[in-house]
Each structure stands twice: as C-alpha cells, then as structure tokens.
Amino acid sequence: MLILANVEEFCAFECWDVFAIVYKKGYQEFEDVQSAVTTKLKGVVFTNFTTIPGLDGRIWDVADYVVPPLENDAFFVMTNVYVTPSQRQATCEEDPTIGDALCENKTCTPNEPVVNGNGVKTGACLNSTILPGTKVCEIYAWCPVENDNTSTPPYPALGAAKNFTVFIKNNIEFPKFGVQRRNIPDFASDDYLSLCRFNPYDPHDRYCPIFLLDTIVQSAGYAFDDVTKEGAVIQIIITWDCNLDYDESNCLPEYSFRRLDRGDFKVSRGFNFRYADHYKSDNGTSFRTLYKTYGIRFVIVVQGTAGRFGAWPLFLNIGSGIALLSIATVLCDIIVLYILKARSYYRDKKYQDVKGEDAYEAFDEDKSDSESGTRRRQSSISQASTNRSID
C-alpha cells in the first residue's frame, strides 16, 4: 500500500508540474497589454440615382461616408442612405404612416408633439398628399418631413464600400517588461504598405495592417452585400499573446472578427442613425439636408498578455506542488481505505486493533523483545572484549 500511495503522490505532483508550470507557464510573470488604436479609411464611390434627390450624380469620399470622422477604438462606414434635401422650418403635413398623426376621428391638439413623429401639431387637419384619402395633422417641423418611400434607392447606395480599405495602426506596450510594439511588421516598407492587403492565409500578409472591408465582413462569417442595406456591428479583435523569453520580434498580433448584432431579428435590425448638413440661402433662410444613414460600425478591441521568466512565480508554483503532496496523502488514504475493493485488506495492514488486556500484552511483548535485544547486544560486547584480552 505504501508503494501505491507513493506512486499516487508522485503522479499528483507530476500532474501539477505539467499543468501549472509547463502548460500554464508557471515559471513566468505576466502583464496585460496597454494599447492605442488609430484608423484611416480610403475609398470613393459614385451614386447616380437620377430620380432620387441627393443621390443623383454625386461623389462620396471619406469626408462624406465616415460619420463621425473620429471615434475611440471604432469607426463607421456608410453603406446605405436616405436623403431628404432642402428642409426648412415651416408648417407641413405629418407622415401618414405615424399613428398619432392621423386625424380622421380626433382633433389635432395644438402645441402637442406627435408621438414618434417629426414635429409639433398646429391644430389643423389636412388631406395627405403622400397617402391620398388619409387625413393627417399639420405640424411645425423641418419640412418636408422624411419619407423613406420617396427617398429609398433600389439597392444600397454605397454598396461599393466593400472595396474601401482601412489602415489600423495599433501601438501597444508592456510597461513591466519595457517592451513596445506596433502592428506594422518589422519587414514592412512604404512600398509594401502601399500594396499589401490583409490575408489570413498568407504568411506575410496576415500581418498587413490594411484591410478590405469586404475581407473583414467575410471573416466574421457574413457576405458584405447581406449587411449593406440595414447595417451591422462588427468587432475587430487584435490579440497580442507574447512569450518574451524569445526575441521581441516574435511578438506579433493575431486578428479575428465577429458580428456583435445578430442579423436574424425580425425588428430593429442592423445599425442606423441620422445627421444633417446645415446651410443658408442667399436671403439668410436656414436649410438642411437630412441623412438617414445605414452602415457598418466596426468596434476594435485589443487584448493580450506577455510573459517572461521570473524566479518568484517558479518557486511559488513548486512550493504549491510540494504542499499538494500533503493533500495527496490524505486523498490516497481515503481512496485506498474506503473506496477500493480491497479496502478491508489494506485497512487490516494499516491499523492494528487492540482491546482490553491485549493492549498490555502487546506492550509487554514489545518490552520483552526490547530487553532481549539489549541483552544480546551486551553479550556480544562482552565477548568481543574477552577476545581482545586473550589476543
């Protein structure tokens, strides 16, 4: 049983060594990455929807389709847009698709905002020109009001955004180890950066920091054309897991992508928001062009740790393994004495039950054996002395 217990203790200690010290790198001290990210997009698209104001014969560049122009660890690219041009503050009919705007069986209360609407009621009830046969409340608002039915392009206006590129510049640091890195590879030159595109299957271009938007969306598991109409939220994950026991040049990023919003919802799918360009006419009247934009919001997350050999964590894990042996001894006893089929045999060998006068008999036997051994040793010593005297 002793041999079995020793084997189990040894196995437990070795398992701890392999798991905690080798697999979990228990001989290293670690630090989480600190990071800063900047982005730069490039690309141009031309829209020519002759029947839709604002989308007829227009060039869209970075200043138009990246809104806002700068975000922290994120960027937005417009892929579809509904334009309502030349709005000014005036009175006009409300959108008849809004329930609170209908006035067939009720009056329009003056100065009351339209629930989920575009303005404030004036009190008048008008015949709708948008949906003939329907009466709607007149409102004071930016007129004419937005109407998706008249400003919707037949297909995503900026679907060609799949060919846009984004340059992601990521600077990271592990202050404890005094290591600074960036995601631009050491072998890169200006010529390389002007031509390379991220390719996860190429040994060099997998570290290229310039990404086609189409590649990002496909790597997240979706076709670009499937998300351009209603938008999406895509996460770009940059992982820095570095073993600084090797050369720092081996500390390189790994990229992964996933979609954060599910695309199979029945309502409120995708990602959209509104913004406006304001201007004044020659006579000082204020106007604006309203944009309801759909697109892809890319969220960048940087994660990772670095490890380097440290004596303290190594000794700490070795000490923990030694302490584990004391627990292993107790566990071995429980297994051997109470779980194994031969537990009765092992229990008889481990313990000796003594009852009543048997305890004293065992003690007397031990005492007699001890005295006999002492007499034998003394006799041997006397005999040896006699022999030396004769010699």
HELIX and SHEET records of a PDB file:
HELIX    1   1 LEU A    2  TRP A   16  1                                  15    
HELIX    2   2 ASP A   17  TYR A   23  3                                   7    
HELIX    3   3 VAL A   62  TYR A   65  1                                   4    
HELIX    4   4 GLY A   99  ALA A  101  5                                   3    
HELIX    5   5 ASP A  148  SER A  151  1                                   4    
HELIX    6   6 GLY A  159  ASN A  163  5                                   5    
HELIX    7   7 PRO A  175  PHE A  177  5                                   3    
HELIX    8   8 ASP A  190  LEU A  195  1                                   6    
HELIX    9   9 ASP A  205  TYR A  207  5                                   3    
HELIX   10  10 LEU A  213  SER A  219  1                                   7    
HELIX   11  11 PHE A  224  VAL A  227  1                                   4    
HELIX   12  12 GLU A  248  ASN A  250  5                                   3    
HELIX   13  13 ALA A  311  TYR A  338  1                                  28    
HELIX   14  14 ARG A  343  LYS A  350  1                                   8    
HELIX   15  15 ASP A  358  ILE A  390  1                                  33    
SHEET    1   A 5 GLN A  28  ASP A  32  0                                        
SHEET    2   A 5 SER A 286  PHE A 309 -1                                        
SHEET    3   A 5 ALA A  74  GLU A  93 -1                                        
SHEET    4   A 5 LYS A 135  CYS A 143 -1                                        
SHEET    5   A 5 VAL A 120  ASN A 127 -1                                        
SHEET    1   B 4 GLN A  28  ASP A  32  0                                        
SHEET    2   B 4 SER A 286  PHE A 309 -1                                        
SHEET    3   B 4 ALA A 232  ASN A 243  1                                        
SHEET    4   B 4 GLU A 254  ARG A 259 -1                                        
SHEET    1   C 3 GLN A  28  ASP A  32  0                                        
SHEET    2   C 3 SER A 286  PHE A 309 -1                                        
SHEET    3   C 3 ASN A 272  LYS A 280 -1                                        
SHEET    1   D 3 GLN A  34  LYS A  42  0                                        
SHEET    2   D 3 THR A 165  PHE A 174 -1                                        
SHEET    3   D 3 VAL A 179  ARG A 182 -1                                        
SHEET    1   E 3 GLN A  34  LYS A  42  0                                        
SHEET    2   E 3 THR A 165  PHE A 174 -1                                        
SHEET    3   E 3 ILE A 210  LEU A 212 -1                                        
SHEET    1   F 2 VAL A  45  THR A  47  0                                        
SHEET    2   F 2 ARG A  58  TRP A  60 -1                                        
END                                                                             
